[in-house]
Amino acid sequence: MNPGFSLGRILMILAAAIVLPLTLRAAERTTIPLDGTWDIEDSKEPETIPAAWKHKAPVPGLAHSAQPAFPQVDEFDSRMLIQNRVRAGKQPKSAIVFTAGVSHQDRNWFWYHRTFEVPVLRSVAILRINKAQFGAAVWLNGVKIGEHLPCFTAAIFDVSQATRPGRNELIVRVGAHPGVLPPTVSAGTDFEKIRWTPGIYDSVSLALSGTPVIENIQVAPKIADSSIVVQTALRNSGKNPVSFDLTQRVHPWKSDETVAVANPEHITLAAGATEVVLQTIAVPGARLWSPESPNLYVLETGTGGDSATTRFGIREFRFDTATKRAYLNGRVYFMRGSNITLHRFFEDPLSGTLPWDEAWVRKLLVEVPHEMHWNSFRFCIGPVPDRWLEIADEAGLLIQNEYFVWTGNAWHGPENQVHFDSDQMIREYKEWMRDNWNHPSVAIWDANNETWDSAFGEEIIPAVRGLDLSNRPWENSYNPPQGPDDPVEDHPYEFQGMADSGTPFNMTTLESPGGMSPGAPSGHALILNEYGWLWLNRDGSPTELTKNLYPALLGKGATAQQRLSLNAYLLAGITEYWRAYRRYAGVLHFVYLTSSDPAGYTSDHFRDVKNLGLQPEFKDYMSNAFAPVGVNLSFWQPRVETGSERSLPVMLVNDEDRELEGMLTLALEDLQGESLATQTRKFRIAPLGQDTSYTNFKFPQTTGDLLLCAIIEYTENGKTVSTQSRRQVKLVDAAKR
């Protein structure tokens, strides 16, 4: 018998398996999904409800997908974009504004409208709009319910008094641009976002129940004793006191077999009263969640008047300042991945309804990252729809979840700095955490990006940190880390100076251990989540930030294909370098998904974003650079004399927690892949280890442009795994130099 089970506990679980589902079913919450095609119209004034509905738009979705289309939708220049243009000399200094920005459309509001049926009326009705921008106001059956101004958290309205049996009419008003919001409310800050897209961009639903109502649940795993801490927020919405038993049952996500149950807790609530109940529930023999094994559980909660289902994973994630490492479930874990800036992708002409296409999102978050050997993403400067995090939970991704704050205050002088209302940001961060804290994929709360503002570390993070019972780490950008073991982000951007017509960057710098150092030196663990400064548009043309870089690298006559090939080659080399020296707990490339626009500042690496086809060179080079067992050929000499012998350093890193051995081959190939010289030896590398070896390699007498490769091969699960690091080299005749 499992020592974690007593006979009494076994009998209790068996009884719960029979009785508890019946109890929950009798009080089951009914949820009416309200996603679909809604009516949509616009207006200049905030209280002018449209008299006729002539346009249609998807919910969730964005107003730019409306049919017929609205003119000038999304056209808004933010204060920060204007500052950027003034810095670049593209607009006069007089263009700077101190409001949210400048709208270029003849509207301030969009109105969404639909009807729905309520088969059976219950005493409580809760409308939930998971996310809408810019702000949301709600009318139900002609009654104005209220407003929710934050753009990145769920708007939750009690509509019990306005809901009726049968047909109901729902109207939701959102701002057409950030300028309609009060200055204290965060609409998102981004220097490089060209268009600002309004809409209800996450799901809408109506929950019907009795009382007492389950307002919120938080599940926090404790792996040391295989248990979970459950925090349940309850409210008696009735006019009389109510006594009831709070019940909790745990089962695997894809099975109804009870694996844990809490002793029913008897509670009495006065009319209108609320209570937060904290319970610890043992889950004996729990299977832990990780990217390699994303095991999920479900908590079923019941009050006799309401029920709720909460999916969660049992995992713990932290950083350690002493070792400068990340730890997943108590073991060192190296993060490998990229960034997604979804709110920039919203402005891409090809984005359309793709972010709400289940198959597209699953390929984006599951299939392609698996091929690239990524286990992590930063959801950068702006949140994603809830469904994305649900898929990340299932796929096994670690998410650095970043709020939409990027001020870069130090760049613009005191007269142009942006500051936030701390009280308002605390309210928004509380909601943000509430919406996301049950996702095992959410590993890091990221307060801001490239921001200098002491309020985040001194006021905002301390006010909300304790709300997360899982005690996730916080990342505070360029501000000092708020907690003793919090990580620090780093954006060294090797080619930025060269792109700005400054000092050229030479890849031979990467031959020396001290050739490059982290740009944000810190005693804390570092996360490298932006580097390179090598962006190209999907057609291979330079972006606004690299238009001077590629002529310096390749000359003015270079083709799009030459630029794309060089982009992949250089990014892979930098990735290999940063991984090889283990200076970072995580290496996340920037950027996997964003907008591609001729006037844009950055871009992604898709050749075909609708079908999620990556540029072939990027996929080839970067999937090798991010392999769990990585190889870095620390040799960047562009020319080598024929017949010469060189000592070639090869660095190996092992992100796996087991020893690996195999064969290491140094190979020199021509551009057709024909082998000209090879040397092979065995290698062995410790769990989570690194190794550097030197091999004397004799170059042949052949001249011309060649490819020098360091290739490792080992066996895993009966299959041969191969990874390579490649360097372009020209062999020249010493006598003719």
ZAMARGU-4260 file (C-alpha; in steps of 0.2 Angstrom, whole numbers, plus 5000, padded with zeros to 4 digits):
<rodrens>
0) 5000/5000/5000 | 5006/5018/4996 | 5012/5025/5013 | 5004/5041/5008 | 4987/5033/5010
5) 4978/5028/5025 | 4963/5016/5025 | 4952/5030/5030 | 4959/5041/5016 | 4956/5028/5003
10) 4938/5026/5009 | 4936/5045/5009 | 4942/5047/4991 | 4931/5032/4985 | 4916/5040/4994
15) 4920/5057/4985 | 4921/5049/4969 | 4903/5043/4970 | 4895/5057/4980 | 4904/5073/4976
20) 4901/5074/4957 | 4882/5072/4961 | 4883/5087/4973 | 4893/5098/4961 | 4881/5093/4947
25) 4866/5098/4957 | 4873/5116/4959 | 4883/5117/4943 | 4887/5134/4935 | 4880/5136/4918
30) 4891/5146/4906 | 4884/5154/4890 | 4898/5157/4878 | 4895/5174/4869 | 4909/5172/4856
35) 4905/5174/4838 | 4900/5187/4825 | 4893/5203/4833 | 4886/5219/4826 | 4898/5234/4826
40) 4897/5253/4823 | 4907/5268/4828 | 4903/5285/4835 | 4911/5301/4840 | 4902/5304/4856
45) 4903/5292/4871 | 4884/5290/4875 | 4877/5289/4857 | 4871/5271/4855 | 4869/5267/4837
50) 4852/5267/4830 | 4856/5254/4816 | 4869/5240/4815 | 4876/5238/4798 | 4893/5231/4801
55) 4899/5214/4808 | 4915/5209/4817 | 4922/5194/4825 | 4922/5192/4844 | 4936/5188/4850
60) 4944/5199/4837 | 4948/5216/4832 | 4939/5231/4824 | 4950/5230/4808 | 4941/5214/4804
65) 4924/5222/4803 | 4914/5220/4787 | 4911/5231/4778 | 4928/5239/4784 | 4929/5255/4793
70) 4941/5268/4786 | 4956/5274/4795 | 4954/5260/4809 | 4969/5258/4820 | 4977/5275/4814
75) 4984/5283/4830 | 5001/5290/4833 | 5006/5287/4851 | 5016/5299/4861 | 5030/5287/4862
80) 5030/5284/4843 | 5031/5303/4840 | 5045/5305/4852 | 5054/5291/4842 | 5051/5300/4826
85) 5057/5317/4833 | 5073/5308/4839 | 5076/5302/4822 | 5073/5319/4814 | 5057/5313/4805
90) 5046/5325/4814 | 5050/5342/4822 | 5051/5344/4841 | 5035/5354/4841 | 5026/5338/4836
95) 5029/5331/4854 | 5013/5329/4864 | 5010/5325/4882 | 4993/5317/4880 | 4992/5298/4874
100) 4995/5303/4856 | 4986/5309/4841 | 4972/5301/4832 | 4970/5301/4813 | 4952/5294/4813
105) 4935/5302/4814 | 4929/5292/4828 | 4932/5289/4847 | 4922/5274/4850 | 4916/5257/4843
110) 4900/5249/4849 | 4898/5230/4849 | 4880/5222/4849 | 4873/5205/4850 | 4858/5196/4857
115) 4858/5179/4866 | 4846/5167/4875 | 4845/5163/4893 | 4835/5147/4894 | 4833/5147/4913
120) 4836/5162/4924 | 4847/5159/4940 | 4849/5171/4954 | 4867/5176/4949 | 4873/5181/4932
125) 4891/5187/4929 | 4897/5194/4913 | 4915/5192/4909 | 4925/5200/4895 | 4942/5193/4896
130) 4951/5208/4888 | 4945/5223/4877 | 4954/5238/4872 | 4953/5253/4874 | 4942/5251/4890
135) 4924/5243/4890 | 4907/5249/4895 | 4892/5238/4896 | 4873/5239/4893 | 4862/5225/4895
140) 4844/5226/4890 | 4845/5245/4890 | 4853/5246/4907 | 4870/5253/4909 | 4880/5241/4920
145) 4896/5249/4922 | 4914/5252/4914 | 4931/5243/4916 | 4945/5254/4909 | 4960/5243/4910
150) 4965/5235/4893 | 4974/5220/4898 | 4963/5212/4911 | 4946/5204/4912 | 4931/5215/4914
155) 4919/5207/4926 | 4901/5213/4928 | 4887/5207/4940 | 4872/5208/4928 | 4860/5198/4939
160) 4847/5212/4940 | 4847/5216/4921 | 4847/5198/4915 | 4830/5191/4910 | 4824/5174/4904
165) 4823/5172/4885 | 4831/5185/4873 | 4844/5197/4880 | 4852/5212/4871 | 4870/5216/4875
170) 4880/5231/4870 | 4899/5234/4874 | 4907/5250/4870 | 4926/5251/4868 | 4938/5265/4864
175) 4943/5267/4846 | 4960/5273/4851 | 4970/5275/4867 | 4966/5294/4868 | 4949/5291/4875
180) 4956/5284/4891 | 4960/5294/4907 | 4979/5297/4908 | 4980/5286/4924 | 4975/5271/4914
185) 4988/5261/4905 | 4984/5258/4887 | 5001/5251/4883 | 5017/5260/4880 | 5028/5255/4864
190) 5040/5267/4855 | 5039/5256/4839 | 5020/5252/4837 | 5013/5261/4822 | 4995/5257/4824
195) 4984/5254/4839 | 4970/5242/4836 | 4954/5242/4846 | 4942/5228/4849 | 4936/5214/4861
200) 4951/5203/4858 | 4947/5189/4871 | 4932/5178/4874 | 4916/5184/4882 | 4904/5173/4892
205) 4889/5174/4904 | 4890/5163/4920 | 4873/5159/4928 | 4873/5151/4946 | 4865/5152/4963
210) 4872/5158/4979 | 4885/5158/4987 | 4895/5163/4972 | 4913/5157/4969 | 4921/5173/4964
215) 4939/5167/4961 | 4950/5152/4965 | 4969/5151/4966 | 4979/5135/4966 | 4997/5135/4972
220) 5007/5119/4972 | 5019/5113/4985 | 5030/5100/4979 | 5039/5097/4995 | 5024/5088/5002
225) 5014/5084/4986 | 5000/5096/4990 | 4991/5111/4984 | 4985/5127/4993 | 4968/5132/4987
230) 4962/5150/4990 | 4943/5152/4987 | 4935/5169/4986 | 4916/5167/4990 | 4901/5179/4991
235) 4883/5178/4997 | 4874/5188/4984 | 4857/5184/4993 | 4847/5194/5005 | 4848/5181/5018
240) 4862/5172/5028 | 4867/5156/5020 | 4876/5140/5027 | 4884/5128/5016 | 4898/5115/5014
245) 4913/5121/5003 | 4919/5105/4993 | 4935/5102/4983 | 4940/5088/4972 | 4955/5085/4961
250) 4956/5074/4946 | 4969/5073/4931 | 4964/5084/4917 | 4959/5070/4905 | 4952/5058/4918
255) 4938/5059/4930 | 4947/5048/4943 | 4947/5057/4960 | 4965/5058/4966 | 4962/5070/4981
260) 4948/5078/4990 | 4947/5091/5004 | 4936/5088/5020 | 4920/5098/5017 | 4922/5115/5026
265) 4906/5122/5033 | 4904/5140/5031 | 4890/5153/5036 | 4889/5169/5026 | 4879/5184/5031
270) 4868/5193/5017 | 4880/5202/5005 | 4896/5195/5014 | 4912/5189/5007 | 4925/5177/5013
275) 4941/5170/5007 | 4945/5152/5012 | 4962/5144/5012 | 4964/5125/5012 | 4978/5113/5010
280) 4974/5098/5000 | 4986/5083/4999 | 4989/5076/4982 | 4998/5060/4985 | 5011/5054/4971
285) 5007/5070/4961 | 5014/5070/4944 | 5024/5086/4941 | 5022/5099/4927 | 5037/5103/4916
290) 5040/5107/4897 | 5045/5089/4895 | 5030/5082/4904 | 5016/5095/4905 | 5004/5085/4917
295) 4988/5095/4921 | 4975/5092/4935 | 4958/5099/4938 | 4950/5106/4954 | 4931/5105/4955
300) 4924/5117/4968 | 4906/5117/4974 | 4896/5128/4986 | 4879/5120/4984 | 4874/5136/4974
305) 4889/5137/4962 | 4903/5127/4955 | 4919/5130/4947 | 4932/5121/4937 | 4951/5126/4939
310) 4964/5118/4929 | 4982/5119/4936 | 4999/5110/4936 | 5010/5105/4950 | 5027/5114/4948
315) 5038/5126/4956 | 5049/5139/4947 | 5062/5151/4954 | 5079/5159/4952 | 5094/5158/4964
320) 5106/5173/4965 | 5120/5163/4973 | 5121/5151/4958 | 5113/5163/4945 | 5102/5149/4938
325) 5084/5145/4936 | 5076/5130/4945 | 5061/5120/4939 | 5054/5108/4952 | 5070/5110/4962
330) 5082/5106/4948 | 5093/5118/4937 | 5084/5122/4921 | 5090/5132/4906 | 5077/5142/4897
335) 5078/5142/4878 | 5066/5152/4867 | 5060/5168/4859 | 5048/5182/4861 | 5031/5185/4854
340) 5025/5203/4853 | 5006/5200/4849 | 5000/5218/4850 | 5013/5222/4837 | 5007/5208/4826
345) 4989/5215/4828 | 4994/5229/4817 | 5001/5218/4804 | 4990/5218/4788 | 4991/5199/4788
350) 4985/5196/4806 | 4967/5197/4803 | 4959/5183/4813 | 4974/5172/4814 | 4977/5175/4833
355) 4960/5167/4836 | 4962/5152/4824 | 4965/5137/4836 | 4975/5127/4823 | 4986/5142/4819
360) 4989/5146/4837 | 4993/5128/4841 | 5006/5127/4827 | 5013/5143/4833 | 5015/5138/4851
365) 5017/5119/4850 | 5023/5112/4833 | 5036/5126/4828 | 5044/5128/4845 | 5046/5110/4846
370) 5056/5110/4830 | 5066/5125/4836 | 5070/5116/4853 | 5062/5131/4862 | 5054/5128/4880
375) 5051/5146/4884 | 5044/5162/4878 | 5042/5180/4883 | 5025/5187/4879 | 5032/5204/4877
380) 5024/5221/4879 | 5006/5215/4879 | 4996/5200/4885 | 4989/5186/4874 | 4971/5179/4874
385) 4968/5167/4888 | 4967/5153/4876 | 4985/5155/4872 | 4990/5152/4890 | 4979/5137/4890
390) 4988/5130/4875 | 5005/5135/4883 | 5000/5125/4898 | 4996/5109/4887 | 5012/5112/4877
395) 5024/5114/4891 | 5030/5131/4889 | 5038/5143/4902 | 5031/5160/4899 | 5039/5176/4905
400) 5023/5186/4906 | 5026/5204/4903 | 5014/5219/4906 | 5012/5232/4893 | 5025/5245/4900
405) 5040/5251/4890 | 5045/5269/4894 | 5064/5270/4891 | 5063/5286/4901 | 5082/5288/4902
410) 5082/5290/4883 | 5071/5306/4881 | 5076/5319/4894 | 5065/5324/4909 | 5053/5334/4899
415) 5047/5319/4889 | 5047/5305/4903 | 5032/5294/4906 | 5027/5289/4923 | 5012/5279/4929
420) 5000/5282/4943 | 5005/5269/4956 | 4988/5266/4963 | 4980/5263/4946 | 4995/5251/4941
425) 4993/5241/4958 | 4974/5239/4953 | 4979/5233/4936 | 4992/5221/4942 | 4981/5213/4955
430) 4968/5209/4941 | 4982/5203/4929 | 4988/5191/4942 | 4971/5185/4946 | 4968/5181/4928
435) 4984/5172/4926 | 4990/5164/4942 | 4983/5146/4939 | 4993/5144/4923 | 5008/5133/4926
440) 5015/5140/4910 | 5016/5157/4918 | 5033/5156/4926 | 5038/5174/4928 | 5029/5190/4932
445) 5037/5203/4921 | 5033/5221/4927 | 5040/5231/4912 | 5052/5231/4898 | 5067/5243/4896
450) 5060/5255/4909 | 5068/5265/4923 | 5055/5270/4936 | 5058/5267/4954 | 5039/5266/4958
455) 5039/5248/4951 | 5052/5242/4964 | 5047/5253/4978 | 5028/5253/4977 | 5020/5243/4964
460) 5028/5226/4965 | 5029/5225/4984 | 5010/5229/4985 | 5005/5214/4974 | 5019/5202/4976
465) 5011/5193/4991 | 4995/5189/4982 | 5003/5175/4972 | 5003/5160/4983 | 5015/5152/4971
470) 5028/5165/4974 | 5034/5167/4956 | 5049/5178/4953 | 5047/5195/4947 | 5057/5203/4933
475) 5059/5222/4934 | 5068/5227/4918 | 5082/5240/4920 | 5076/5244/4938 | 5085/5235/4952
480) 5077/5218/4956 | 5064/5219/4969 | 5067/5202/4977 | 5083/5194/4983 | 5082/5181/4970
485) 5073/5190/4956 | 5081/5189/4939 | 5087/5204/4928 | 5084/5205/4910 | 5098/5209/4898
490) 5098/5217/4880 | 5116/5218/4874 | 5112/5221/4856 | 5129/5217/4848 | 5125/5226/4831
495) 5116/5241/4837 | 5131/5253/4837 | 5135/5248/4819 | 5117/5250/4814 | 5118/5268/4821
500) 5133/5271/4810 | 5145/5269/4825 | 5159/5256/4828 | 5158/5241/4817 | 5155/5224/4826
505) 5166/5210/4821 | 5161/5192/4825 | 5179/5188/4829 | 5175/5196/4845 | 5166/5180/4849
510) 5183/5170/4849 | 5187/5177/4866 | 5178/5173/4883 | 5179/5191/4887 | 5175/5197/4870
515) 5157/5201/4875 | 5150/5203/4892 | 5132/5205/4898 | 5125/5222/4895 | 5117/5222/4912
520) 5130/5216/4924 | 5122/5210/4940 | 5124/5198/4954 | 5107/5191/4951 | 5103/5178/4938
525) 5102/5185/4920 | 5089/5182/4907 | 5095/5187/4889 | 5078/5190/4880 | 5084/5202/4867
530) 5100/5202/4857 | 5107/5204/4839 | 5099/5220/4831 | 5098/5211/4814 | 5080/5212/4809
535) 5074/5210/4792 | 5056/5212/4785 | 5049/5195/4778 | 5054/5200/4761 | 5072/5202/4766
540) 5072/5221/4765 | 5080/5230/4780 | 5069/5237/4794 | 5069/5255/4800 | 5082/5250/4813
545) 5094/5241/4801 | 5093/5250/4785 | 5111/5257/4788 | 5117/5240/4794 | 5116/5228/4780
550) 5124/5240/4767 | 5139/5240/4779 | 5139/5222/4781 | 5136/5216/4763 | 5137/5232/4752
555) 5123/5241/4743 | 5121/5228/4730 | 5116/5214/4741 | 5100/5204/4737 | 5086/5200/4749
560) 5092/5182/4750 | 5109/5187/4754 | 5103/5197/4769 | 5091/5183/4775 | 5106/5171/4774
565) 5117/5182/4784 | 5104/5186/4797 | 5102/5168/4801 | 5121/5165/4801 | 5125/5179/4813
570) 5110/5176/4825 | 5115/5158/4826 | 5133/5162/4830 | 5128/5175/4843 | 5116/5162/4851
575) 5129/5149/4852 | 5141/5161/4860 | 5129/5166/4874 | 5124/5149/4877 | 5141/5142/4878
580) 5148/5153/4891 | 5133/5150/4903 | 5131/5168/4908 | 5113/5167/4907 | 5099/5157/4915
585) 5089/5159/4899 | 5093/5164/4881 | 5077/5170/4872 | 5079/5177/4854 | 5070/5193/4849
590) 5058/5191/4839 | 5048/5175/4834 | 5031/5184/4830 | 5028/5203/4827 | 5022/5214/4813
595) 5031/5215/4796 | 5029/5233/4789 | 5040/5243/4777 | 5039/5257/4790 | 5042/5245/4805
600) 5056/5245/4817 | 5058/5226/4819 | 5051/5210/4811 | 5050/5192/4813 | 5057/5177/4803
605) 5042/5170/4794 | 5042/5168/4776 | 5023/5164/4776 | 5015/5170/4792 | 4998/5163/4788
610) 5004/5146/4786 | 5018/5149/4799 | 5032/5144/4787 | 5049/5151/4794 | 5063/5157/4783
615) 5072/5141/4779 | 5089/5148/4784 | 5083/5154/4800 | 5075/5138/4804 | 5090/5128/4800
620) 5103/5138/4809 | 5093/5143/4824 | 5086/5126/4827 | 5104/5120/4828 | 5109/5135/4839
625) 5095/5131/4852 | 5098/5112/4852 | 5097/5105/4870 | 5115/5099/4868 | 5123/5113/4859
630) 5139/5116/4850 | 5149/5132/4848 | 5164/5132/4836 | 5173/5147/4843 | 5182/5152/4827
635) 5177/5167/4817 | 5193/5170/4806 | 5186/5175/4789 | 5202/5170/4780 | 5214/5155/4782
640) 5230/5150/4773 | 5229/5134/4763 | 5239/5120/4771 | 5240/5129/4788 | 5236/5121/4804
645) 5224/5129/4817 | 5219/5125/4835 | 5200/5125/4834 | 5191/5127/4851 | 5174/5118/4851
650) 5162/5122/4866 | 5148/5110/4871 | 5134/5113/4883 | 5122/5101/4889 | 5105/5107/4895
655) 5099/5089/4899 | 5100/5082/4917 | 5109/5066/4911 | 5127/5063/4905 | 5128/5061/4886
660) 5142/5054/4875 | 5144/5053/4856 | 5155/5058/4842 | 5162/5076/4838 | 5167/5079/4820
665) 5176/5094/4813 | 5173/5095/4794 | 5177/5106/4780 | 5165/5107/4766 | 5163/5116/4749
670) 5147/5126/4746 | 5140/5111/4738 | 5142/5101/4754 | 5156/5090/4747 | 5168/5085/4761
675) 5186/5091/4759 | 5193/5086/4777 | 5187/5078/4793 | 5193/5074/4810 | 5183/5064/4823
680) 5184/5060/4841 | 5173/5055/4855 | 5165/5067/4867 | 5157/5065/4884 | 5148/5079/4894
685) 5141/5079/4911 | 5123/5082/4916 | 5119/5101/4914 | 5138/5103/4910 | 5149/5112/4898
690) 5165/5107/4890 | 5178/5115/4879 | 5191/5105/4869 | 5204/5111/4856 | 5208/5101/4841
695) 5223/5104/4829 | 5215/5105/4812 | 5225/5104/4795 | 5217/5114/4781 | 5219/5107/4764
700) 5228/5116/4749 | 5211/5120/4741 | 5206/5138/4739 | 5189/5147/4739 | 5174/5150/4750
705) 5171/5135/4761 | 5161/5130/4777 | 5169/5124/4793 | 5158/5113/4803 | 5158/5106/4821
710) 5146/5092/4822 | 5140/5082/4837 | 5131/5065/4836 | 5123/5055/4850 | 5110/5042/4852
715) 5093/5046/4861 | 5079/5035/4863 | 5086/5024/4849 | 5088/5038/4837 | 5103/5048/4831
720) 5103/5066/4836 | 5114/5078/4826 | 5119/5096/4829 | 5131/5107/4821 | 5140/5124/4822
725) 5145/5132/4805 | 5158/5145/4800 | 5161/5153/4783 | 5179/5153/4779 | 5189/5158/4764
730) 5205/5148/4760 | 5218/5158/4752 | 5235/5154/4745 | 5248/5162/4756 | 5260/5165/4741
735) 5246/5176/4733 | 5240/5186/4748
</rodrens>
